[in-house]
Amino acid sequence: MDQNEKSNDRLGKIYNPAIAHVLNPASLRHLAREWLKEDAPSFDFAGFVVGEKEESAVILMKSAGVLAGCPFVNAVFKELDCQVEWIEKEGSWIEPITTVAKVSGKVRHLLLGERVALNCLCRASGIATYCKKLLNIANKCNWRGELAGTRKTTPGFRMVEKYALLIGGVSTHRYDLSSMIMLKDNHIWTAGSVAQAVKDARVVGGFSTKIEVECRSVEEALEAIKAGSEVVMLDNFSPEAIAKASRELKQEFPQVLIEASGGITESNLQDYCVDCVDVISISRLVQGYSTVDLSMKIQKEGRDPHNPTVNL
């Protein structure tokens, strides 16, 4: 089995259609409505030109990647009384140029939803594709930890980005400030010490919420663990330092989760894939990805929808 097959196998084990069940239908409707209102806050002048004739369109994937973001496309077009039929499965690797979906409805409604839907799809697919690329690197190292995104998401677009991480086969990390207590340098400096910050956090977090502490040294990590932190983030450690520190911490506290973060990129990821590191978080998963090229074409007799030179 080659590395691509390994990655596909790993991706397949993590991804299944039920992942979409994590999405709250009410939240999907709210996002779709807000996006559509933002894009057409008053008159849709171009919509006057095309009217309400019933038409169908195809969504084309014009660059290679992992298809992701389908529930958001469905929600957008549902608000416009259009029907979406997916030809390709979310989570699949798609080669260009491929028709991934068909959409039908009133033509002005199709065009109202076009850009909003494609914006979600191309960005979500870009994240999922980059996740797959980094998983390939981790697989080559036979590393068994988890790659994770971060909270450095786009305001108002977090649900799409976090969902795309799941489709790409990596961990979302904490979704928001309520998901897990993470104590960073500013919390610690304000509280006075690592131990005091952990103690104060436990008062409100109780038994049900994990505490993670961002640590700049092994000494801070030890202080955090002894104070009751379940996860320690070794921040901006070199690969050599992360290997040594994680090994020492695991020997004494095997139950503690060790996260490596800071300065980790595609080019040096393999250096951080060491046995005692449980999680590697990379902000570029939600900040530095390239979008996947997708377009939507109205189907007309005699027109080749796969011709990328014809644009609506």
Salt bridges, closest charged atoms under 4 A:
ASP9 OD2 - LYS13 NZ 3.54
GLU34 OE2 - LYS37 NZ 3.05
GLU52 OE1 - LYS106 NZ 3.40
GLU52 OE2 - ARG108 NH2 2.85
GLU55 OE2 - LYS53 NZ 3.63
GLU55 OE2 - LYS300 NZ 3.49
GLU79 OE1 - ARG33 NE 2.79
GLU212 OE1 - HIS173 NE2 3.93
GLU214 OE2 - LYS184 NZ 2.94
GLU220 OE2 - ARG216 NH2 2.78
GLU230 OE2 - ARG202 NH2 3.01
GLU248 OE2 - LYS244 NZ 2.65
GLU259 OE1 - HIS173 NE2 2.97
GLU266 OE2 - LYS133 NZ 3.07
ASP278 OD2 - LYS250 NZ 2.85
ASP304 OD1 - HIS306 ND1 3.78
